Amino acid sequence: MTAKALFEKTYRIRAYEVDFRDQAQPLTLLNFLQDAAGEHSLRLGVSVAELRPRGLTWVLSRYHLQVDRYPGRGEEVLLRTWPALREHKGTVRDFEIFDAAGKTLLKASSSWVVIDLATKRPVRLDDHLPPYPLLPRRALATEFPMPKALGEAEQEFPFRVRMTDLDLNRHVNNAVYAAWALEAVPETIQRTHVPSELRIAYRAEAFYGDRVLSRLRSVEKGPPAFIHQLLREADGRELTRLESRWTPCPPGLATTHRGVV
């Protein structure tokens, strides 16, 4: 059977995938996107498992996500993903998540490259990958601009890379970087708001045992928004840049340290 450009998969939000509001965590949704992309790439004959024996692998370069609503525990959602664009050294994969009523929960767009594992350099897709079908439609009209540089940080959190943070490429999983970045957001914001938009640029790898600093400063005007940076402490290498925008929680879901507001 010929693989199709559009891939669909249903997910149910499990108890261990929700936050203190009983809603899916951002990390949960990012893991869904990664899982669906991996399963679809396998059907297209271009999965990481098929590339690694040839000394190649996929690397995520950019993400842009918009979240309209975080689904709750037990809720079933439908995820759709498709490769929207293929160029010489990169490809764009987009995503949408819908609730049972067909309302959009999330839209996302991602940019990927295939790298040579020995040189760590991108390779031409047409020289190494077979043709696969495209769906020339974008979930988000983004050109993946580089997030702003952080400058001086207002807040800084340290993390140590654990074995459970690693992916098949033996470096930190892309979703973990986002979770580390969001952890630095002040508690007062996290209890009353949810991240509604993320822009992520992955710039370098982190490995087991590395100590990573999650640094942040706020954007002064408008609703809560932050510029993030993840650094490797040992050499100061910038691993990830991220911008996050936050919107108020739905009524009844905002909390203080003691309970519901």
VEXMAR-157096 format. One record per residue: residue number from 1; residue in one letter; x, y, z of N, C-alpha, C in turn. Coordinates in Angstrom, 2 decimals. Layout:
! VEXMAR-157096
NUM/A/X/Y/Z/X/Y/Z/X/Y/Z
...
//
This chain:
! VEXMAR-157096
1/M/0.84/-1.19/0.00/0.00/0.00/0.00/0.88/1.25/0.00
2/T/0.57/2.22/-0.84/1.33/3.46/-0.90/0.99/4.34/0.30
3/A/2.02/4.86/0.99/1.80/5.73/2.13/1.18/7.04/1.67
4/K/0.31/7.59/2.50/-0.38/8.83/2.20/0.34/10.02/2.84
5/A/0.11/11.20/2.27/0.74/12.41/2.81/0.17/12.78/4.17
6/L/-1.12/12.52/4.38/-1.78/12.87/5.64/-1.86/11.66/6.55
7/F/-1.40/11.83/7.79/-1.44/10.75/8.78/-2.30/11.20/9.95
8/E/-3.14/10.30/10.43/-4.02/10.61/11.56/-3.83/9.56/12.66
9/K/-3.92/10.04/13.89/-3.84/9.12/15.03/-4.62/9.71/16.20
10/T/-5.31/8.84/16.92/-6.10/9.25/18.07/-5.32/9.00/19.35
11/Y/-5.37/9.96/20.27/-4.72/9.85/21.58/-5.75/10.13/22.67
12/R/-5.58/9.44/23.79/-6.38/9.73/24.98/-5.44/10.27/26.07
13/I/-5.85/11.33/26.74/-5.02/11.96/27.76/-5.05/11.10/29.02
14/R/-3.88/10.59/29.40/-3.78/9.71/30.57/-3.54/10.52/31.85
15/A/-3.80/9.86/32.98/-3.66/10.54/34.27/-2.24/11.05/34.50
16/Y/-1.23/10.32/34.01/0.16/10.72/34.22/0.63/11.77/33.21
17/E/-0.27/12.23/32.34/0.09/13.22/31.32/-0.50/14.60/31.60
18/V/-1.15/14.76/32.76/-1.81/16.02/33.07/-1.05/16.78/34.14
19/D/-1.40/18.08/34.28/-0.76/18.93/35.29/-1.67/19.07/36.49
20/F/-1.38/20.05/37.34/-2.17/20.24/38.56/-3.58/20.75/38.27
21/R/-3.85/21.15/37.02/-5.20/21.57/36.63/-6.01/20.40/36.05
22/D/-5.39/19.23/35.92/-5.99/18.07/35.28/-6.10/18.26/33.77
23/Q/-5.21/19.07/33.21/-5.13/19.28/31.78/-3.82/18.72/31.25
24/A/-3.79/18.38/29.97/-2.56/17.89/29.36/-1.45/18.92/29.52
25/Q/-0.27/18.46/29.85/0.89/19.34/29.94/1.38/19.69/28.54
26/P/2.06/20.84/28.39/2.70/21.12/27.10/3.61/19.98/26.65
27/L/4.35/19.38/27.59/5.22/18.26/27.26/4.44/17.10/26.65
28/T/3.22/16.85/27.15/2.38/15.78/26.62/2.06/16.02/25.15
29/L/1.66/17.24/24.82/1.30/17.54/23.43/2.52/17.46/22.52
30/L/3.65/17.94/23.00/4.88/17.83/22.21/5.25/16.37/21.97
31/N/5.06/15.53/22.97/5.34/14.10/22.79/4.38/13.47/21.78
32/F/3.11/13.90/21.78/2.17/13.40/20.77/2.66/13.76/19.37
33/L/3.09/15.01/19.19/3.57/15.44/17.88/4.76/14.60/17.43
34/Q/5.69/14.38/18.35/6.87/13.61/18.01/6.52/12.16/17.69
35/D/5.61/11.60/18.45/5.20/10.21/18.23/4.55/10.05/16.85
36/A/3.65/10.96/16.52/2.95/10.87/15.23/3.91/11.09/14.07
37/A/4.84/12.05/14.22/5.82/12.29/13.16/6.68/11.06/12.94
38/G/7.09/10.41/14.03/7.92/9.22/13.91/7.18/8.07/13.25
39/E/5.91/7.88/13.64/5.14/6.78/13.04/4.88/7.04/11.56
40/H/4.59/8.29/11.22/4.35/8.60/9.81/5.62/8.44/8.98
41/S/6.76/8.88/9.54/8.01/8.75/8.78/8.35/7.29/8.53
42/L/7.98/6.42/9.47/8.19/4.99/9.27/7.37/4.48/8.08
43/R/6.13/4.92/7.99/5.29/4.50/6.87/5.79/5.07/5.54
44/L/6.47/6.22/5.61/6.99/6.84/4.39/8.36/6.28/4.01
45/G/8.92/5.41/4.87/10.21/4.80/4.59/11.40/5.70/4.89
46/V/11.22/6.68/5.79/12.31/7.63/6.09/12.46/7.83/7.60
47/S/12.21/6.80/8.38/12.29/6.91/9.83/13.73/6.95/10.32
48/V/13.92/7.40/11.57/15.25/7.41/12.19/15.84/6.00/12.19
49/A/15.01/4.99/12.49/15.51/3.61/12.53/16.05/3.17/11.17
50/E/15.50/3.71/10.10/15.98/3.37/8.75/17.18/4.20/8.33
51/L/17.31/5.40/8.89/18.42/6.27/8.50/19.70/5.99/9.28
52/R/19.59/5.63/10.55/20.79/5.48/11.38/21.77/4.43/10.84
53/P/21.33/3.27/10.33/22.32/2.33/9.77/23.10/2.89/8.59
54/R/22.60/3.95/7.99/23.29/4.60/6.87/24.09/5.81/7.33
55/G/24.21/5.98/8.67/24.99/7.10/9.20/24.27/8.42/9.15
56/L/22.94/8.41/9.13/22.13/9.61/9.02/21.07/9.63/10.12
57/T/20.52/10.81/10.38/19.38/10.89/11.29/18.65/12.20/11.06
58/W/17.38/12.22/11.47/16.59/13.45/11.46/16.94/14.31/12.67
59/V/16.97/15.62/12.50/17.15/16.56/13.59/16.12/17.67/13.45
60/L/15.43/17.96/14.55/14.45/19.04/14.56/15.18/20.38/14.71
61/S/14.86/21.30/13.83/15.52/22.60/13.83/14.66/23.70/14.45
62/R/13.39/23.78/14.06/12.49/24.85/14.52/11.11/24.29/14.82
63/Y/10.44/24.95/15.76/9.05/24.65/16.08/8.30/25.96/16.23
64/H/7.07/26.00/15.78/6.14/27.09/16.08/4.81/26.44/16.41
65/L/4.32/26.68/17.63/3.08/26.07/18.08/2.12/27.13/18.60
66/Q/0.82/26.94/18.33/-0.24/27.74/18.91/-1.24/26.79/19.53
67/V/-1.57/27.01/20.80/-2.49/26.15/21.53/-3.73/26.96/21.89
68/D/-4.90/26.51/21.41/-6.16/27.18/21.74/-6.74/26.65/23.05
69/R/-6.54/25.36/23.30/-7.05/24.76/24.53/-6.27/23.50/24.84
70/Y/-6.00/23.27/26.13/-5.34/22.05/26.57/-6.41/21.02/26.96
71/P/-6.41/19.85/26.33/-7.43/18.85/26.66/-7.25/18.31/28.07
72/G/-8.35/17.83/28.63/-8.34/17.32/30.00/-8.11/15.82/30.08
73/R/-7.91/15.36/31.30/-7.67/13.93/31.55/-8.85/13.11/31.03
74/G/-8.55/12.04/30.31/-9.57/11.16/29.76/-10.12/11.60/28.42
75/E/-9.79/12.82/28.00/-10.31/13.33/26.73/-9.58/12.68/25.56
76/E/-10.32/12.39/24.52/-9.75/11.80/23.31/-9.57/12.89/22.26
77/V/-8.40/12.91/21.63/-8.11/13.93/20.63/-7.61/13.26/19.34
78/L/-7.81/13.95/18.25/-7.36/13.47/16.94/-6.21/14.35/16.47
79/L/-5.08/13.71/16.17/-3.91/14.42/15.66/-3.75/14.14/14.17
80/R/-3.52/15.18/13.40/-3.21/15.05/11.97/-1.84/15.67/11.72
81/T/-1.05/15.00/10.90/0.27/15.53/10.54/0.57/15.20/9.09
82/W/1.41/16.03/8.50/1.76/15.84/7.09/3.04/16.60/6.75
83/P/3.85/16.07/5.83/4.96/16.87/5.30/4.41/17.88/4.31
84/A/4.67/19.16/4.58/4.07/20.22/3.77/5.03/20.77/2.72
85/L/6.31/20.58/2.93/7.29/21.18/2.04/8.58/20.38/2.13
86/R/9.24/20.21/0.99/10.54/19.53/0.96/11.48/20.33/0.08
87/E/12.64/20.70/0.64/13.63/21.47/-0.10/14.94/20.70/-0.10
88/H/16.01/21.32/-0.61/17.28/20.62/-0.76/17.79/20.04/0.56
89/K/17.79/20.86/1.63/18.38/20.42/2.89/17.41/20.47/4.06
90/G/16.14/20.52/3.78/15.19/20.57/4.88/13.78/20.25/4.44
91/T/12.95/19.97/5.43/11.55/19.67/5.17/10.71/20.28/6.27
92/V/9.48/20.61/5.94/8.53/21.17/6.89/7.44/20.16/7.15
93/R/7.17/19.90/8.42/6.07/19.00/8.82/5.13/19.78/9.71
94/D/3.83/19.73/9.38/2.83/20.47/10.14/1.90/19.52/10.89
95/F/1.19/20.09/11.87/0.34/19.31/12.76/-0.92/20.09/13.11
96/E/-1.98/19.34/13.37/-3.21/19.89/13.97/-3.75/18.85/14.95
97/I/-4.31/19.34/16.06/-4.98/18.47/17.03/-6.40/19.00/17.22
98/F/-7.38/18.07/17.20/-8.79/18.42/17.33/-9.42/17.67/18.50
99/D/-10.45/18.29/19.10/-11.20/17.58/20.13/-12.31/16.76/19.49
100/A/-13.12/16.11/20.33/-14.15/15.22/19.81/-15.22/15.95/19.01
101/A/-15.38/17.25/19.27/-16.35/18.05/18.53/-15.78/18.63/17.25
102/G/-14.51/18.34/16.97/-13.88/18.84/15.76/-13.28/20.23/15.90
103/K/-13.25/20.76/17.11/-12.66/22.08/17.33/-11.14/21.96/17.43
104/T/-10.45/22.92/16.87/-8.99/22.89/16.86/-8.45/23.20/18.24
105/L/-7.58/22.33/18.73/-6.89/22.55/20.00/-5.50/23.11/19.80
106/L/-4.82/22.65/18.76/-3.42/23.02/18.55/-3.12/23.06/17.05
107/K/-2.29/24.02/16.67/-1.70/24.07/15.33/-0.19/24.20/15.52
108/A/0.57/23.51/14.70/2.02/23.57/14.84/2.68/23.35/13.49
109/S/3.86/23.94/13.37/4.68/23.74/12.19/6.11/23.49/12.66
110/S/6.81/22.59/11.98/8.16/22.22/12.39/9.07/22.12/11.18
111/S/10.33/22.43/11.39/11.34/22.37/10.33/12.40/21.35/10.72
112/W/12.75/20.45/9.79/13.66/19.35/10.05/14.77/19.29/9.02
113/V/15.91/18.77/9.43/17.00/18.47/8.50/17.48/17.05/8.76
114/V/18.09/16.45/7.76/18.79/15.18/7.93/20.28/15.49/8.03
115/I/20.93/14.97/9.06/22.36/15.23/9.22/23.16/13.94/9.08
116/D/24.42/14.11/8.70/25.41/13.04/8.69/25.91/12.87/10.13
117/L/25.77/11.69/10.70/26.15/11.48/12.10/27.64/11.67/12.34
118/A/28.46/11.45/11.34/29.90/11.60/11.50/30.32/13.07/11.47
119/T/29.77/13.83/10.54/30.18/15.22/10.38/29.28/16.20/11.11
120/K/28.07/15.75/11.51/27.06/16.61/12.13/26.58/17.71/11.19
121/R/26.73/17.51/9.90/26.34/18.50/8.91/25.09/18.03/8.16
122/P/24.19/18.98/7.78/23.02/18.60/6.98/23.42/18.05/5.62
123/V/22.61/17.14/5.12/22.84/16.57/3.79/21.66/16.92/2.89
124/R/21.86/16.80/1.59/20.79/17.03/0.63/19.78/15.88/0.70
125/L/18.52/16.23/0.89/17.50/15.20/1.04/17.40/14.32/-0.20
126/D/17.45/14.91/-1.38/17.27/14.14/-2.61/18.40/13.14/-2.86
127/D/19.54/13.38/-2.22/20.67/12.44/-2.37/20.55/11.24/-1.45
128/H/19.70/11.32/-0.44/19.68/10.27/0.58/18.29/9.71/0.91
129/L/17.22/10.43/0.56/15.88/9.98/0.89/15.08/9.69/-0.37
130/P/14.21/8.69/-0.29/13.33/8.45/-1.44/12.26/9.54/-1.51
131/P/11.60/9.68/-2.65/10.47/10.61/-2.73/9.36/10.16/-1.77
132/Y/8.64/11.13/-1.21/7.46/10.82/-0.41/6.41/11.89/-0.68
133/P/5.15/11.57/-0.48/4.08/12.51/-0.84/4.05/13.72/0.10
134/L/3.68/14.86/-0.45/3.54/16.10/0.29/2.09/16.57/0.24
135/L/1.67/17.27/1.28/0.38/17.95/1.30/0.69/19.45/1.42
136/P/0.62/20.20/0.33/1.08/21.58/0.32/0.10/22.53/1.01
137/R/-0.12/22.28/2.29/-0.98/23.12/3.11/-0.29/23.37/4.44
138/R/-0.34/24.59/4.93/0.34/24.92/6.18/-0.66/25.09/7.31
139/A/-0.36/24.47/8.45/-1.16/24.69/9.65/-0.95/26.09/10.19
140/L/0.29/26.57/10.10/0.64/27.93/10.49/1.48/28.54/9.39
141/A/1.17/29.77/9.04/1.95/30.47/8.01/3.17/31.09/8.67
142/T/4.19/30.29/8.91/5.40/30.75/9.58/6.61/30.48/8.71
143/E/7.60/31.37/8.81/8.89/31.19/8.13/9.98/30.85/9.15
144/F/9.58/30.54/10.37/10.51/30.14/11.44/11.58/31.19/11.72
145/P/11.18/32.43/12.04/12.20/33.42/12.39/12.93/33.00/13.67
146/M/14.20/33.36/13.77/14.97/33.04/14.96/14.42/33.79/16.17
147/P/14.10/33.10/17.28/13.70/33.81/18.49/14.76/34.80/18.94
148/K/14.32/35.81/19.64/15.23/36.87/20.06/16.29/36.34/21.02
149/A/17.47/36.96/20.98/18.53/36.63/21.94/18.11/37.10/23.32
150/L/18.51/36.37/24.34/18.06/36.66/25.70/18.69/37.90/26.29
151/G/20.03/38.04/26.19/20.72/39.10/26.93/20.80/38.74/28.40
152/E/20.52/39.70/29.26/20.63/39.47/30.70/19.39/38.74/31.21
153/A/19.60/37.69/32.01/18.49/36.88/32.52/17.95/37.43/33.83
154/E/16.64/37.32/33.99/15.99/37.67/35.25/15.91/36.48/36.19
155/Q/15.89/35.29/35.62/15.72/34.07/36.41/16.50/32.94/35.74
156/E/16.99/32.01/36.56/17.83/30.93/36.04/17.59/29.67/36.85
157/F/17.34/28.55/36.16/17.13/27.26/36.81/18.15/26.26/36.26
158/P/18.79/25.47/37.13/19.71/24.43/36.65/19.02/23.08/36.51
159/F/19.44/22.32/35.50/18.97/20.95/35.29/20.16/20.07/34.96
160/R/20.12/18.83/35.42/21.11/17.83/35.06/20.47/16.83/34.10
161/V/21.12/16.57/32.97/20.56/15.66/31.97/20.57/14.23/32.52
162/R/19.40/13.61/32.54/19.24/12.24/33.02/19.16/11.27/31.83
163/M/19.35/10.00/32.11/19.18/9.00/31.07/17.79/9.06/30.46
164/T/16.77/9.33/31.29/15.40/9.36/30.81/15.12/10.58/29.93
165/D/16.03/11.52/29.84/15.87/12.70/28.98/16.35/12.44/27.55
166/L/17.01/11.31/27.31/17.66/11.07/26.03/16.72/10.40/25.03
167/D/16.95/10.66/23.74/16.18/10.03/22.68/17.04/9.01/21.93
168/L/16.53/8.53/20.81/17.23/7.50/20.04/18.58/7.98/19.53
169/N/18.73/9.29/19.34/20.01/9.85/18.90/20.99/10.05/20.06
170/R/20.55/9.68/21.27/21.38/9.73/22.48/21.70/11.16/22.92
171/H/20.86/12.10/22.50/20.95/13.44/23.07/19.57/13.79/23.62
172/V/19.47/14.93/24.29/18.22/15.28/24.98/17.07/15.38/23.98
173/N/15.95/14.77/24.33/14.76/14.80/23.49/14.26/16.24/23.32
174/N/13.78/16.57/22.11/13.38/17.95/21.83/12.30/18.46/22.78
175/A/11.37/17.62/23.20/10.30/18.07/24.08/10.82/18.45/25.46
176/V/11.90/17.82/25.90/12.46/18.10/27.22/13.01/19.53/27.28
177/Y/13.62/20.00/26.20/14.13/21.37/26.20/13.00/22.36/26.47
178/A/11.86/22.15/25.83/10.73/23.06/26.04/10.24/23.00/27.48
179/A/10.18/21.80/28.06/9.75/21.67/29.45/10.70/22.40/30.38
180/W/12.01/22.28/30.15/12.98/23.00/30.97/12.81/24.51/30.85
181/A/12.60/24.98/29.63/12.44/26.43/29.42/11.21/26.95/30.17
182/L/10.09/26.26/30.06/8.86/26.73/30.69/8.92/26.65/32.20
183/E/9.74/25.77/32.74/9.86/25.63/34.19/10.38/26.91/34.84
184/A/11.11/27.72/34.09/11.69/28.95/34.64/10.68/30.09/34.75
185/V/9.51/29.95/34.16/8.48/30.99/34.22/8.00/31.12/35.68
186/P/7.83/32.35/36.17/7.43/32.53/37.57/6.17/31.75/37.95
187/E/6.15/31.25/39.17/5.03/30.43/39.64/3.71/31.20/39.55
188/T/3.72/32.50/39.83/2.49/33.27/39.79/1.86/33.25/38.39
189/I/2.68/33.23/37.36/2.16/33.14/36.00/1.70/31.72/35.70
190/Q/2.48/30.74/36.09/2.13/29.35/35.78/0.82/28.93/36.44
191/R/0.48/29.50/37.58/-0.75/29.12/38.27/-1.99/29.81/37.72
192/T/-1.82/30.89/36.98/-2.97/31.65/36.49/-3.05/31.72/34.97
193/H/-2.00/31.26/34.27/-1.94/31.32/32.81/-1.44/30.00/32.25
194/V/-1.64/29.83/30.95/-1.10/28.67/30.23/-0.36/29.16/28.99
195/P/0.68/28.45/28.57/1.38/28.87/27.34/0.49/28.65/26.12
196/S/0.28/29.71/25.36/-0.59/29.64/24.19/0.20/29.68/22.88
197/E/1.47/30.09/22.94/2.28/30.12/21.74/3.74/29.88/22.11
198/L/4.40/29.03/21.35/5.82/28.73/21.54/6.53/28.83/20.20
199/R/7.68/29.47/20.22/8.59/29.46/19.08/9.93/28.93/19.59
200/I/10.41/27.87/18.99/11.61/27.20/19.49/12.63/27.06/18.37
201/A/13.88/27.37/18.69/15.00/27.12/17.76/16.01/26.24/18.49
202/Y/16.26/25.06/17.96/17.23/24.12/18.53/18.58/24.39/17.88
203/R/19.61/24.65/18.71/20.89/25.13/18.18/22.07/24.20/18.47
204/A/21.98/23.37/19.50/23.07/22.45/19.82/22.53/21.32/20.69
205/E/23.31/20.27/20.82/22.89/19.08/21.55/23.34/19.13/23.01
206/A/22.56/18.49/23.87/22.96/18.24/25.24/22.96/16.74/25.47
207/F/23.90/16.26/26.30/24.11/14.83/26.48/24.02/14.45/27.96
208/Y/23.98/13.15/28.20/23.87/12.64/29.56/24.95/13.24/30.46
209/G/24.51/13.71/31.62/25.43/14.28/32.60/25.65/15.77/32.46
210/D/25.30/16.36/31.31/25.46/17.81/31.16/24.60/18.54/32.18
211/R/25.12/19.67/32.62/24.34/20.57/33.47/23.87/21.72/32.57
212/V/22.54/21.91/32.53/21.92/22.87/31.63/21.25/23.96/32.45
213/L/21.44/25.20/32.04/20.82/26.34/32.71/19.65/26.85/31.87
214/S/18.47/26.90/32.48/17.29/27.46/31.85/17.17/28.91/32.30
215/R/17.37/29.84/31.35/17.42/31.27/31.66/16.25/31.98/30.98
216/L/15.83/33.10/31.59/14.61/33.74/31.14/14.61/35.22/31.47
217/R/13.94/35.99/30.62/13.55/37.36/30.97/12.18/37.63/30.38
218/S/11.44/38.52/31.02/10.08/38.81/30.59/10.07/39.91/29.54
219/V/9.04/39.89/28.71/8.77/40.97/27.76/7.85/41.95/28.46
220/E/8.21/43.21/28.48/7.56/44.17/29.38/6.12/44.50/29.00
221/K/5.81/44.67/27.71/4.50/45.15/27.31/3.55/44.00/26.96
222/G/2.25/44.20/27.26/1.24/43.26/26.85/1.07/42.09/27.80
223/P/0.33/41.05/27.36/0.12/39.84/28.17/1.47/39.18/28.48
224/P/1.50/38.28/29.48/2.77/37.65/29.85/3.45/36.98/28.65
225/A/4.72/37.32/28.48/5.53/36.73/27.39/6.97/36.72/27.87
226/F/7.73/35.73/27.41/9.09/35.54/27.90/10.02/35.14/26.77
227/I/11.26/35.55/26.92/12.35/35.10/26.07/13.19/34.13/26.88
228/H/13.45/32.96/26.33/14.14/31.89/27.04/15.45/31.54/26.34
229/Q/16.35/30.99/27.14/17.60/30.46/26.60/18.03/29.27/27.45
230/L/18.46/28.19/26.79/19.07/27.06/27.49/20.55/27.03/27.15
231/L/21.38/27.01/28.18/22.83/26.99/28.02/23.42/25.76/28.66
232/R/24.48/25.22/28.07/25.29/24.20/28.74/26.25/24.93/29.65
233/E/26.21/24.64/30.93/26.98/25.40/31.90/28.49/25.25/31.69
234/A/28.94/24.07/31.30/30.39/23.81/31.23/31.10/24.72/30.24
235/D/30.49/24.97/29.08/31.17/25.77/28.05/30.37/26.98/27.58
236/G/29.20/27.21/28.19/28.39/28.36/27.81/27.72/28.24/26.46
237/R/27.70/27.05/25.87/27.11/26.86/24.54/25.59/27.02/24.61
238/E/25.05/27.83/23.70/23.61/27.99/23.62/22.99/26.77/22.96
239/L/22.07/26.13/23.67/21.44/24.91/23.17/20.11/25.21/22.48
240/T/19.34/26.11/23.05/18.00/26.39/22.54/17.62/27.83/22.84
241/R/16.93/28.45/21.88/16.24/29.71/22.13/14.75/29.45/22.02
242/L/13.98/30.17/22.83/12.54/29.94/22.85/11.82/31.23/23.23
243/E/10.69/31.48/22.62/9.79/32.55/23.02/8.46/31.93/23.42
244/S/7.89/32.38/24.54/6.60/31.87/24.98/5.64/33.02/25.27
245/R/4.38/32.80/24.90/3.31/33.75/25.22/2.24/33.00/25.99
246/W/1.65/33.67/26.97/0.76/33.03/27.91/-0.59/33.73/27.93
247/T/-1.67/32.96/28.09/-3.01/33.51/28.20/-3.64/33.04/29.51
248/P/-4.61/33.80/30.03/-5.23/33.40/31.30/-5.90/32.03/31.20
249/C/-5.86/31.30/32.30/-6.53/30.00/32.36/-8.04/30.19/32.22
250/P/-8.73/29.19/31.71/-10.19/29.23/31.72/-10.71/29.39/33.15
251/P/-11.91/29.97/33.33/-12.47/30.15/34.67/-12.48/28.85/35.47
252/G/-12.06/28.97/36.73/-12.06/27.81/37.61/-10.80/26.98/37.58
253/L/-9.87/27.26/36.63/-8.66/26.46/36.52/-7.42/27.17/37.05
254/A/-7.50/28.49/37.25/-6.38/29.20/37.85/-6.30/28.82/39.32
255/T/-5.05/28.73/39.86/-4.88/28.32/41.24/-3.90/29.23/41.95
256/T/-4.04/29.28/43.28/-3.01/29.85/44.13/-2.21/28.68/44.68
257/H/-1.28/28.94/45.60/-0.52/27.83/46.18/-1.40/26.99/47.09
258/R/-2.63/27.46/47.40/-3.51/26.72/48.29/-4.69/26.08/47.58
259/G/-4.99/26.54/46.38/-6.14/25.95/45.70/-6.64/26.84/44.59
260/V/-7.91/26.65/44.22/-8.49/27.36/43.08/-8.71/28.82/43.42
261/V/-8.42/29.71/42.46/-8.66/31.13/42.65/-10.17/31.40/42.69
//
